[in-house]
């Protein structure tokens, strides 16, 4: 059970007594989870993006497939949903920011 939690990235390997019997194994699992961005280690891009040349004035989560298609020279970034809305952009129907 502990190993499963660490491997999934939802627990840290315990490295102090009295439970250090499996410290090496759990540490290895923790490193694997971190390297593969599982659970707590997952890094999700924050903020929102849109295209300056968008005719539809749509903004996206940075993880949206459509966000990845925006040319870097046309990229507009927003720190919050509110900021994007105030700039006149509408939420994407696919990623629903």
N, CA, C and O atoms as a Tinker XYZ file with bonds, in Angstrom:
   388  protein
     1  N      0.827000   -1.193000    0.000000    73     2
     2  CA     0.000000    0.000000    0.000000    64     1     3
     3  C      0.870000    1.255000    0.000000    63     2     4     5
     4  O      0.616000    2.166000   -0.788000    81     3
     5  N      1.892000    1.332000    0.862000    73     3     6
     6  CA     2.768000    2.497000    0.895000    64     5     7
     7  C      3.486000    2.676000   -0.434000    63     6     8     9
     8  O      3.572000    3.785000   -0.961000    81     7
     9  N      3.998000    1.580000   -0.968000    73     7    10
    10  CA     4.721000    1.639000   -2.235000    64     9    11
    11  C      3.810000    2.142000   -3.352000    63    10    12    13
    12  O      4.244000    2.920000   -4.201000    81    11
    13  N      2.561000    1.706000   -3.357000    73    11    14
    14  CA     1.611000    2.142000   -4.379000    64    13    15
    15  C      1.365000    3.642000   -4.291000    63    14    16    17
    16  O      1.284000    4.321000   -5.315000    81    15
    17  N      1.245000    4.160000   -3.077000    73    15    18
    18  CA     1.007000    5.588000   -2.878000    64    17    19
    19  C      2.219000    6.411000   -3.337000    63    18    20    21
    20  O      2.061000    7.448000   -3.980000    81    19
    21  N      3.412000    5.947000   -3.007000    73    19    22
    22  CA     4.631000    6.667000   -3.402000    64    21    23
    23  C      4.792000    6.609000   -4.915000    63    22    24    25
    24  O      5.112000    7.621000   -5.539000    81    23
    25  N      4.577000    5.450000   -5.510000    73    23    26
    26  CA     4.698000    5.283000   -6.959000    64    25    27
    27  C      3.706000    6.165000   -7.707000    63    26    28    29
    28  O      4.029000    6.702000   -8.766000    81    27
    29  N      2.501000    6.318000   -7.164000    73    27    30
    30  CA     1.482000    7.159000   -7.795000    64    29    31
    31  C      1.767000    8.644000   -7.591000    63    30    32    33
    32  O      1.140000    9.496000   -8.220000    81    31
    33  N      2.724000    8.948000   -6.702000    73    31    34
    34  CA     3.085000   10.339000   -6.476000    64    33    35
    35  C      2.256000   11.022000   -5.410000    63    34    36    37
    36  O      2.256000   12.249000   -5.319000    81    35
    37  N      1.544000   10.242000   -4.595000    73    35    38
    38  CA     0.684000   10.829000   -3.568000    64    37    39
    39  C      1.204000   10.623000   -2.152000    63    38    40    41
    40  O      0.480000   10.858000   -1.184000    81    39
    41  N      2.448000   10.188000   -2.025000    73    39    42
    42  CA     3.088000   10.049000   -0.714000    64    41    43
    43  C      4.589000   10.184000   -0.915000    63    42    44    45
    44  O      5.119000    9.887000   -1.985000    81    43
    45  N      5.259000   10.636000    0.133000    73    43    46
    46  CA     6.712000   10.765000    0.089000    64    45    47
    47  C      7.350000    9.577000    0.790000    63    46    48    49
    48  O      6.775000    9.005000    1.716000    81    47
    49  N      8.529000    9.216000    0.346000    73    47    50
    50  CA     9.262000    8.124000    0.988000    64    49    51
    51  C      9.740000    8.595000    2.359000    63    50    52    53
    52  O     10.322000    9.672000    2.489000    81    51
    53  N      9.488000    7.783000    3.371000    73    51    54
    54  CA     9.913000    8.115000    4.729000    64    53    55
    55  C     11.373000    7.710000    4.888000    63    54    56    57
    56  O     11.738000    6.572000    4.594000    81    55
    57  N     12.211000    8.637000    5.353000    73    55    58
    58  CA    13.648000    8.383000    5.399000    64    57    59
    59  C     14.228000    8.486000    6.803000    63    58    60    61
    60  O     15.414000    8.776000    6.956000    81    59
    61  N     13.427000    8.256000    7.817000    73    59    62
    62  CA    13.931000    8.361000    9.188000    64    61    63
    63  C     13.360000    7.228000   10.034000    63    62    64    65
    64  O     12.305000    6.683000    9.707000    81    63
    65  N     14.047000    6.868000   11.119000    73    63    66
    66  CA    13.633000    5.753000   11.974000    64    65    67
    67  C     12.250000    6.005000   12.559000    63    66    68    69
    68  O     11.870000    7.168000   12.691000    81    67
    69  N     11.497000    5.012000   12.908000    73    67    70
    70  CA    11.890000    3.610000   12.928000    64    69    71
    71  C     11.614000    2.877000   11.612000    63    70    72    73
    72  O     12.081000    1.749000   11.457000    81    71
    73  N     10.898000    3.444000   10.682000    73    71    74
    74  CA    10.531000    2.737000    9.457000    64    73    75
    75  C     11.480000    3.027000    8.309000    63    74    76    77
    76  O     11.108000    3.705000    7.351000    81    75
    77  N     12.696000    2.523000    8.397000    73    75    78
    78  CA    13.640000    2.748000    7.303000    64    77    79
    79  C     13.984000    1.461000    6.564000    63    78    80    81
    80  O     14.890000    1.442000    5.730000    81    79
    81  N     13.255000    0.380000    6.872000    73    79    82
    82  CA    13.531000   -0.909000    6.216000    64    81    83
    83  C     13.420000   -0.823000    4.705000    63    82    84    85
    84  O     14.222000   -1.416000    3.983000    81    83
    85  N     12.429000   -0.085000    4.224000    73    83    86
    86  CA    12.183000   -0.012000    2.784000    64    85    87
    87  C     12.520000    1.360000    2.214000    63    86    88    89
    88  O     12.046000    1.727000    1.139000    81    87
    89  N     13.337000    2.113000    2.939000    73    87    90
    90  CA    13.654000    3.483000    2.528000    64    89    91
    91  C     14.253000    3.543000    1.124000    63    90    92    93
    92  O     13.879000    4.413000    0.337000    81    91
    93  N     15.163000    2.648000    0.799000    73    91    94
    94  CA    15.792000    2.666000   -0.528000    64    93    95
    95  C     14.781000    2.391000   -1.634000    63    94    96    97
    96  O     14.777000    3.062000   -2.665000    81    95
    97  N     13.927000    1.400000   -1.410000    73    95    98
    98  CA    12.908000    1.049000   -2.407000    64    97    99
    99  C     11.936000    2.206000   -2.588000    63    98   100   101
   100  O     11.631000    2.600000   -3.714000    81    99
   101  N     11.448000    2.749000   -1.469000    73    99   102
   102  CA    10.481000    3.847000   -1.547000    64   101   103
   103  C     11.115000    5.101000   -2.149000    63   102   104   105
   104  O     10.455000    5.835000   -2.885000    81   103
   105  N     12.368000    5.348000   -1.848000    73   103   106
   106  CA    13.053000    6.504000   -2.429000    64   105   107
   107  C     13.155000    6.358000   -3.948000    63   106   108   109
   108  O     12.983000    7.330000   -4.684000    81   107
   109  N     13.431000    5.155000   -4.404000    73   107   110
   110  CA    13.480000    4.899000   -5.842000    64   109   111
   111  C     12.132000    5.122000   -6.504000    63   110   112   113
   112  O     12.050000    5.678000   -7.599000    81   111
   113  N     11.073000    4.681000   -5.826000    73   111   114
   114  CA     9.719000    4.876000   -6.356000    64   113   115
   115  C      9.363000    6.365000   -6.373000    63   114   116   117
   116  O      8.724000    6.852000   -7.306000    81   115
   117  N      9.786000    7.077000   -5.329000    73   115   118
   118  CA     9.525000    8.512000   -5.264000    64   117   119
   119  C     10.235000    9.238000   -6.409000    63   118   120   121
   120  O      9.657000   10.120000   -7.045000    81   119
   121  N     11.490000    8.862000   -6.669000    73   119   122
   122  CA    12.231000    9.468000   -7.772000    64   121   123
   123  C     11.550000    9.190000   -9.113000    63   122   124   125
   124  O     11.464000   10.067000   -9.973000    81   123
   125  N     11.066000    7.954000   -9.275000    73   123   126
   126  CA    10.355000    7.591000  -10.506000    64   125   127
   127  C      9.099000    8.447000  -10.674000    63   126   128   129
   128  O      8.836000    8.959000  -11.762000    81   127
   129  N      8.325000    8.601000   -9.597000    73   127   130
   130  CA     7.088000    9.391000   -9.639000    64   129   131
   131  C      7.401000   10.850000   -9.990000    63   130   132   133
   132  O      6.706000   11.461000  -10.802000    81   131
   133  N      8.442000   11.397000   -9.380000    73   131   134
   134  CA     8.819000   12.788000   -9.652000    64   133   135
   135  C      9.284000   12.962000  -11.093000    63   134   136   137
   136  O      8.906000   13.921000  -11.765000    81   135
   137  N     10.098000   12.035000  -11.554000    73   135   138
   138  CA    10.628000   12.105000  -12.927000    64   137   139
   139  C      9.516000   12.012000  -13.957000    63   138   140   141
   140  O      9.599000   12.615000  -15.027000    81   139
   141  N      8.477000   11.257000  -13.632000    73   139   142
   142  CA     7.369000   11.056000  -14.561000    64   141   143
   143  C      6.168000   11.942000  -14.255000    63   142   144   145
   144  O      5.082000   11.750000  -14.801000    81   143
   145  N      6.380000   12.918000  -13.370000    73   143   146
   146  CA     5.369000   13.921000  -13.017000    64   145   147
   147  C      4.033000   13.294000  -12.639000    63   146   148   149
   148  O      2.990000   13.636000  -13.196000    81   147
   149  N      4.083000   12.383000  -11.696000    73   147   150
   150  CA     2.869000   11.733000  -11.206000    64   149   151
   151  C      2.384000   12.389000   -9.920000    63   150   152   153
   152  O      3.185000   12.887000   -9.128000    81   151
   153  N      1.089000   12.387000   -9.718000    73   151   154
   154  CA     0.500000   12.866000   -8.476000    64   153   155
   155  C      0.946000   14.253000   -8.086000    63   154   156   157
   156  O      0.786000   15.203000   -8.853000    81   155
   157  N      1.513000   14.378000   -6.884000    73   155   158
   158  CA     1.953000   15.669000   -6.366000    64   157   159
   159  C      3.063000   16.291000   -7.196000    63   158   160   161
   160  O      3.280000   17.502000   -7.137000    81   159
   161  N      3.760000   15.480000   -7.961000    73   159   162
   162  CA     4.873000   15.955000   -8.764000    64   161   163
   163  C      4.426000   16.512000  -10.117000    63   162   164   165
   164  O      5.230000   17.067000  -10.866000    81   163
   165  N      3.149000   16.357000  -10.416000    73   163   166
   166  CA     2.653000   16.787000  -11.722000    64   165   167
   167  C      2.747000   18.304000  -11.842000    63   166   168   169
   168  O      2.301000   19.036000  -10.959000    81   167
   169  N      3.324000   18.760000  -12.930000    73   167   170
   170  CA     3.419000   20.190000  -13.166000    64   169   171
   171  C      2.446000   20.560000  -14.275000    63   170   172   173
   172  O      2.579000   20.125000  -15.418000    81   171
   173  N      1.497000   21.349000  -13.916000    73   171   174
   174  CA     0.503000   21.795000  -14.871000    64   173   175
   175  C      0.734000   23.266000  -15.166000    63   174   176   177
   176  O      0.835000   24.076000  -14.244000    81   175
   177  N      0.819000   23.618000  -16.430000    73   175   178
   178  CA     1.006000   25.024000  -16.737000    64   177   179
   179  C     -0.137000   25.863000  -16.185000    63   178   180   181
   180  O     -1.307000   25.516000  -16.344000    81   179
   181  N      0.206000   26.958000  -15.541000    73   179   182
   182  CA    -0.826000   27.848000  -15.025000    64   181   183
   183  C     -0.972000   29.030000  -15.954000    63   182   184   185
   184  O     -0.048000   29.366000  -16.696000    81   183
   185  N     -2.103000   29.646000  -15.915000    73   183   186
   186  CA    -2.349000   30.789000  -16.769000    64   185   187
   187  C     -3.067000   30.377000  -18.045000    63   186   188   189
   188  O     -3.395000   29.210000  -18.257000    81   187
   189  N     -3.293000   31.360000  -18.869000    73   187   190
   190  CA    -4.080000   31.163000  -20.081000    64   189   191
   191  C     -3.386000   31.858000  -21.245000    63   190   192   193
   192  O     -2.579000   32.767000  -21.054000    81   191
   193  N     -3.714000   31.417000  -22.446000    73   191   194
   194  CA    -3.121000   32.005000  -23.640000    64   193   195
   195  C     -4.176000   32.227000  -24.708000    63   194   196   197
   196  O     -5.236000   31.601000  -24.712000    81   195
   197  N     -3.850000   33.144000  -25.618000    73   195   198
   198  CA    -4.709000   33.426000  -26.766000    64   197   199
   199  C     -3.814000   33.902000  -27.900000    63   198   200   201
   200  O     -2.616000   34.120000  -27.719000    81   199
   201  N     -4.411000   34.056000  -29.057000    73   199   202
   202  CA    -3.678000   34.563000  -30.210000    64   201   203
   203  C     -4.090000   36.006000  -30.475000    63   202   204   205
   204  O     -5.274000   36.343000  -30.445000    81   203
   205  N     -3.094000   36.854000  -30.735000    73   203   206
   206  CA    -3.389000   38.252000  -31.074000    64   205   207
   207  C     -4.220000   38.348000  -32.352000    63   206   208   209
   208  O     -5.013000   39.273000  -32.523000    81   207
   209  N     -4.028000   37.389000  -33.236000    73   207   210
   210  CA    -4.703000   37.430000  -34.537000    64   209   211
   211  C     -5.984000   36.607000  -34.583000    63   210   212   213
   212  O     -6.511000   36.337000  -35.662000    81   211
   213  N     -6.480000   36.210000  -33.428000    73   211   214
   214  CA    -7.682000   35.392000  -33.371000    64   213   215
   215  C     -8.908000   36.196000  -33.794000    63   214   216   217
   216  O     -9.201000   37.247000  -33.225000    81   215
   217  N     -9.613000   35.695000  -34.789000    73   215   218
   218  CA   -10.854000   36.344000  -35.219000    64   217   219
   219  C    -11.991000   36.013000  -34.263000    63   218   220   221
   220  O    -12.942000   36.781000  -34.123000    81   219
   221  N    -11.882000   34.857000  -33.605000    73   219   222
   222  CA   -12.937000   34.421000  -32.691000    64   221   223
   223  C    -12.700000   34.888000  -31.259000    63   222   224   225
   224  O    -13.573000   34.732000  -30.406000    81   223
   225  N    -11.511000   35.467000  -30.983000    73   223   226
   226  CA   -11.181000   35.998000  -29.650000    64   225   227
   227  C    -11.399000   34.948000  -28.558000    63   226   228   229
   228  O    -12.146000   35.175000  -27.606000    81   227
   229  N    -10.737000   33.799000  -28.707000    73   227   230
   230  CA   -10.862000   32.687000  -27.765000    64   229   231
   231  C     -9.562000   32.530000  -26.985000    63   230   232   233
   232  O     -8.476000   32.640000  -27.554000    81   231
   233  N     -9.671000   32.272000  -25.679000    73   231   234
   234  CA    -8.476000   31.982000  -24.877000    64   233   235
   235  C     -8.538000   30.547000  -24.391000    63   234   236   237
   236  O     -9.612000   29.952000  -24.304000    81   235
   237  N     -7.360000   29.991000  -24.072000    73   235   238
   238  CA    -7.221000   28.574000  -23.753000    64   237   239
   239  C     -6.381000   28.374000  -22.496000    63   238   240   241
   240  O     -5.629000   29.258000  -22.087000    81   239
   241  N     -6.524000   27.191000  -21.890000    73   239   242
   242  CA    -5.569000   26.764000  -20.877000    64   241   243
   243  C     -4.276000   26.481000  -21.631000    63   242   244   245
   244  O     -4.313000   26.130000  -22.810000    81   243
   245  N     -3.130000   26.630000  -20.963000    73   243   246
   246  CA    -1.861000   26.376000  -21.644000    64   245   247
   247  C     -1.724000   24.919000  -22.060000    63   246   248   249
   248  O     -0.946000   24.603000  -22.960000    81   247
   249  N     -2.474000   24.024000  -21.415000    73   247   250
   250  CA    -2.407000   22.603000  -21.746000    64   249   251
   251  C     -3.350000   22.206000  -22.886000    63   250   252   253
   252  O     -3.332000   21.055000  -23.321000    81   251
   253  N     -4.156000   23.120000  -23.365000    73   251   254
   254  CA    -5.115000   22.831000  -24.442000    64   253   255
   255  C     -4.375000   22.567000  -25.752000    63   254   256   257
   256  O     -3.361000   23.202000  -26.043000    81   255
   257  N     -4.895000   21.620000  -26.541000    73   255   258
   258  CA    -4.271000   21.317000  -27.826000    64   257   259
   259  C     -4.247000   22.531000  -28.747000    63   258   260   261
   260  O     -3.319000   22.684000  -29.541000    81   259
   261  N     -5.250000   23.389000  -28.654000    73   259   262
   262  CA    -5.313000   24.574000  -29.517000    64   261   263
   263  C     -4.289000   25.620000  -29.085000    63   262   264   265
   264  O     -3.803000   26.386000  -29.917000    81   263
   265  N     -3.959000   25.661000  -27.811000    73   263   266
   266  CA    -2.942000   26.603000  -27.328000    64   265   267
   267  C     -1.591000   26.282000  -27.953000    63   266   268   269
   268  O     -0.805000   27.184000  -28.243000    81   267
   269  N     -1.327000   25.015000  -28.157000    73   267   270
   270  CA    -0.062000   24.599000  -28.750000    64   269   271
   271  C      0.080000   24.975000  -30.215000    63   270   272   273
   272  O      1.177000   24.911000  -30.770000    81   271
   273  N     -1.011000   25.363000  -30.839000    73   271   274
   274  CA    -0.986000   25.719000  -32.253000    64   273   275
   275  C     -0.805000   27.225000  -32.483000    63   274   276   277
   276  O     -0.702000   27.672000  -33.626000    81   275
   277  N     -0.767000   28.001000  -31.399000    73   275   278
   278  CA    -0.612000   29.447000  -31.527000    64   277   279
   279  C      0.854000   29.778000  -31.806000    63   278   280   281
   280  O      1.749000   29.310000  -31.101000    81   279
   281  N      1.087000   30.571000  -32.820000    73   279   282
   282  CA     2.442000   30.990000  -33.169000    64   281   283
   283  C      3.019000   31.830000  -32.023000    63   282   284   285
   284  O      2.331000   32.699000  -31.487000    81   283
   285  N      4.263000   31.577000  -31.648000    73   283   286
   286  CA     4.877000   32.342000  -30.547000    64   285   287
   287  C      4.822000   33.855000  -30.753000    63   286   288   289
   288  O      4.708000   34.603000  -29.782000    81   287
   289  N      4.901000   34.315000  -31.998000    73   287   290
   290  CA     4.863000   35.764000  -32.230000    64   289   291
   291  C      3.465000   36.354000  -32.019000    63   290   292   293
   292  O      3.324000   37.561000  -31.819000    81   291
   293  N      2.432000   35.506000  -32.062000    73   291   294
   294  CA     1.064000   35.972000  -31.850000    64   293   295
   295  C      0.526000   35.648000  -30.461000    63   294   296   297
   296  O     -0.625000   35.956000  -30.151000    81   295
   297  N      1.350000   35.030000  -29.628000    73   295   298
   298  CA     0.920000   34.552000  -28.316000    64   297   299
   299  C      0.679000   35.707000  -27.331000    63   298   300   301
   300  O      1.518000   36.591000  -27.159000    81   299
   301  N     -0.499000   35.665000  -26.695000    73   299   302
   302  CA    -0.838000   36.602000  -25.630000    64   301   303
   303  C     -1.049000   35.756000  -24.388000    63   302   304   305
   304  O     -1.782000   34.769000  -24.435000    81   303
   305  N     -0.417000   36.125000  -23.269000    73   303   306
   306  CA    -0.556000   35.355000  -22.033000    64   305   307
   307  C     -1.332000   36.142000  -20.991000    63   306   308   309
   308  O     -1.199000   37.361000  -20.881000    81   307
   309  N     -2.147000   35.420000  -20.229000    73   307   310
   310  CA    -2.935000   36.008000  -19.152000    64   309   311
   311  C     -2.653000   35.239000  -17.870000    63   310   312   313
   312  O     -2.519000   34.016000  -17.891000    81   311
   313  N     -2.564000   35.951000  -16.763000    73   311   314
   314  CA    -2.331000   35.312000  -15.466000    64   313   315
   315  C     -3.603000   34.722000  -14.883000    63   314   316   317
   316  O     -3.548000   33.797000  -14.074000    81   315
   317  N     -4.757000   35.259000  -15.295000    73   315   318
   318  CA    -6.019000   34.781000  -14.734000    64   317   319
   319  C     -7.104000   34.747000  -15.803000    63   318   320   321
   320  O     -6.994000   35.371000  -16.858000    81   319
   321  N     -8.138000   34.005000  -15.496000    73   319   322
   322  CA    -9.301000   33.915000  -16.380000    64   321   323
   323  C     -9.950000   35.291000  -16.516000    63   322   324   325
   324  O    -10.355000   35.707000  -17.601000    81   323
   325  N    -10.033000   35.983000  -15.377000    73   323   326
   326  CA   -10.652000   37.310000  -15.341000    64   325   327
   327  C     -9.916000   38.272000  -16.278000    63   326   328   329
   328  O    -10.543000   39.051000  -16.996000    81   327
   329  N     -8.593000   38.211000  -16.263000    73   327   330
   330  CA    -7.786000   39.070000  -17.125000    64   329   331
   331  C     -8.092000   38.818000  -18.599000    63   330   332   333
   332  O     -8.199000   39.762000  -19.382000    81   331
   333  N     -8.232000   37.547000  -18.979000    73   331   334
   334  CA    -8.552000   37.199000  -20.370000    64   333   335
   335  C     -9.940000   37.698000  -20.752000    63   334   336   337
   336  O    -10.137000   38.218000  -21.850000    81   335
   337  N    -10.897000   37.540000  -19.849000    73   335   338
   338  CA   -12.260000   38.007000  -20.118000    64   337   339
   339  C    -12.313000   39.528000  -20.251000    63   338   340   341
   340  O    -12.993000   40.056000  -21.130000    81   339
   341  N    -11.598000   40.223000  -19.381000    73   339   342
   342  CA   -11.570000   41.686000  -19.447000    64   341   343
   343  C    -10.911000   42.196000  -20.725000    63   342   344   345
   344  O    -11.198000   43.303000  -21.180000    81   343
   345  N    -10.024000   41.381000  -21.302000    73   343   346
   346  CA    -9.364000   41.745000  -22.560000    64   345   347
   347  C    -10.259000   41.469000  -23.767000    63   346   348   349
   348  O     -9.886000   41.765000  -24.902000    81   347
   349  N    -11.441000   40.900000  -23.519000    73   347   350
   350  CA   -12.391000   40.666000  -24.606000    64   349   351
   351  C    -12.370000   39.268000  -25.194000    63   350   352   353
   352  O    -13.045000   39.009000  -26.191000    81   351
   353  N    -11.601000   38.355000  -24.592000    73   351   354
   354  CA   -11.529000   36.987000  -25.089000    64   353   355
   355  C    -12.600000   36.120000  -24.429000    63   354   356   357
   356  O    -13.011000   36.374000  -23.297000    81   355
   357  N    -13.041000   35.097000  -25.152000    73   355   358
   358  CA   -14.034000   34.148000  -24.656000    64   357   359
   359  C    -13.371000   32.809000  -24.372000    63   358   360   361
   360  O    -12.376000   32.474000  -25.015000    81   359
   361  N    -13.902000   32.025000  -23.415000    73   359   362
   362  CA   -13.295000   30.724000  -23.099000    64   361   363
   363  C    -13.431000   29.723000  -24.249000    63   362   364   365
   364  O    -14.434000   29.716000  -24.963000    81   363
   365  N    -12.437000   28.901000  -24.413000    73   363   366
   366  CA   -12.433000   27.825000  -25.401000    64   365   367
   367  C    -13.498000   26.791000  -25.023000    63   366   368   369
   368  O    -13.663000   26.471000  -23.846000    81   367
   369  N    -14.210000   26.278000  -26.007000    73   367   370
   370  CA   -15.235000   25.259000  -25.735000    64   369   371
   371  C    -14.630000   23.900000  -25.453000    63   370   372   373
   372  O    -15.292000   23.041000  -24.871000    81   371
   373  N    -13.377000   23.684000  -25.856000    73   371   374
   374  CA   -12.752000   22.388000  -25.672000    64   373   375
   375  C    -12.119000   22.244000  -24.293000    63   374   376   377
   376  O    -12.393000   21.276000  -23.584000    81   375
   377  N    -11.265000   23.211000  -23.904000    73   375   378
   378  CA   -10.562000   23.078000  -22.616000    64   377   379
   379  C    -11.308000   23.738000  -21.464000    63   378   380   381
   380  O    -10.957000   23.526000  -20.303000    81   379
   381  N    -12.316000   24.523000  -21.759000    73   379   382
   382  CA   -13.172000   25.179000  -20.762000    64   381   383
   383  C    -12.394000   25.849000  -19.633000    63   382   384   385
   384  O    -12.530000   25.467000  -18.471000    81   383
   385  N    -11.575000   26.852000  -19.975000    73   383   386
   386  CA   -10.783000   27.525000  -18.937000    64   385   387
   387  C    -11.645000   28.339000  -17.976000    63   386   388
   388  O    -11.121000   28.959000  -17.051000    81   387
